[in-house]
Amino acid sequence: MLFLERALQWVKPGTGRVGILLPDGLLGNPGDEYVRWWILRHCEVLASVDLPVEPFKVTVKEYGLTPALPSLLFLRRRSPEELINTEHPEYKVFMAVVDRAGVDARGNLFFQRAPNGEELIFNEEVVERVRQGGKVEIRRTTRRNRRIHDELQLVASKYKSFRATGEVEQ
């Protein structure tokens, strides 16, 4: 709670934004209702993204801690005028759940798979610059490659679209 409060003190009232990684329990446990109340009182919640625990497991184990489900919360600090007003207008909040973030529980890359479990191979165009006899030649080739299964870029593009239009495109 103190870390969250301190992070908000560092940004400009009314326009300052904070992106913070929090344990999911802080946003859902009944005993932590006072934290959610404080957040809603002092901030406008721009987005809440539930992340998978796998990318954090390796680092957390190094410190001997138990991994917790992480959530990424984007907040805008309210201005003093907004804090005086106890009633705030309704607004839309971007919410997403990321199932895959490119790594498995051991920290190894996780590639896209077919429903039967087989790794998918994609044709990708690659631009190469090759120097031959003092001249640089540009070659375009097609290579067959695996793709990392990472949904974070998709969520980021959906959030960008949401910020521009106020709606999530399907």
WOJO-V892456 format. One line per field, one symbol per residue. phi: phi as a letter, one per 20 degrees, with the letter a starting at -180 (. if undefined). burial: b if it has 24 or more other ideal C-beta (glycine too) atoms within 12 Angstrom, else e. Layout:
BEGIN
phi: ???
burial: ???
END
This chain:
BEGIN
phi: .fffffffffdffncfccdcecfgffecfgfdfffffffffecdeebccedfegfegffffgemdefdfecdddcdfffgffffffddffbecfcbceeccncefenefdefcfgenffeddececddddeclndeddddcdcebedfecefffffffffffffdnceee
burial: eeebeebbeebeeeeebbbbbbbbebbeeeeeeebbeebbebbbbbbbbbbbbbbbbeeeeeeeeeeebbbbbbbbbbeeeeeeeeeeeeeebbebebebbbbeeeeeebeeeeeeeeeeeeeeeeeeeeeeeeeeeeeeeeeeeeeebebbeebeebbeebeeeeeeee
END
